[in-house]
Amino acid sequence: MTNIEKLKALLENEVIPDLEGVIDSIFQTIKEEGEVSLGEKEELEELQDMHRECRDILVEIEANEIDEDEAKELLEELIDVISGEEK
């Protein structure tokens, strides 16, 4: 499996669904409580930006605009982020 394929799989199967789950959870909290704290608003904006960036990477993969080296670098960054969150 190439780095591009690994990156695509990680984004599609783990990162994007996880981001969407957290974003949905925040929206549910807003719906239930009727308001949002400044911290929650900032977190939501950051998560939405990350989600958008991940989607953009998938578009670049589909358009063959990412090479193996760039995919490896992005893959390593994502793994570091995921590993840091699990600690």
N, C-alpha and C positions, 0 to 999 in steps of 0.2 A: 504494500500500500504506500503510495507516495505521500509526501508531506501535504500536498494540496488536498488529497483525498482525506487524510487524517484531520486536517483543519476543517474541511467542510463537514465531516461527520461530527466532530466535536461541537461545532457551532449549531448544527441542525438538531443533534440529539441531546445535548446537555446545556450549553450556554444559553441559547435563545429560549428554550422552554423554561429554564430556571429564572431567567430575567422576566419573562412574561408572567410566571407564577408570582413573583414578588411584586411586580407592578400591579397585577390584578388584586393582590392582597391589600395593597395600599389603597387602591380605588374602593375596595369593599369597606375598608375602615372609614374612608371619607364618606361613603354612602351611609354607613351606619351612624356615624358621629355627626355628620353634617358640616364638619369643618376639618381643617388640616393644620398641623403645626408648621412652623417655619422649617424645622428640621426634616419633617416628612416631605414637605414640598421640595426642599433641596435634594433629598434622597431620590424622590420620584423623578426629578429632572435629570439627575445623574444616571439613573437606571434607564430612562428613556433615551438618553444620549448614547449609552453603551449599546442598547438594543439597536438603535439606528446604525451605529458603526458596525455591528455584527452583520446586520442585513446588507450594508454596503459591501462588506468583505465577500459575502455570498454572491452578490451581483458581479463583483470583480472576478471571482472564481469562475462563474458561469460564462463570463465574457473572455476567459483566458487572459486576464490582465495581471494575474499574479504568477510569478515564477516560483520554482521550488525553494530557492533561498529565502524569498520573502515569506513564503508559506511556513517555512521552518521557524523563522524568527517570530512570526505571529503566533504560531502554535506554542512555542516556548513561553511567550508572554502570557498567553491564556492559561497555560498549565500552571505558571507561577501564581497568577491571580487566583485560580481555583484552589491551589494548594494553600495559599495564604488565608483564604476564607474558611477552610476546613479546620484550621488550627485553633 
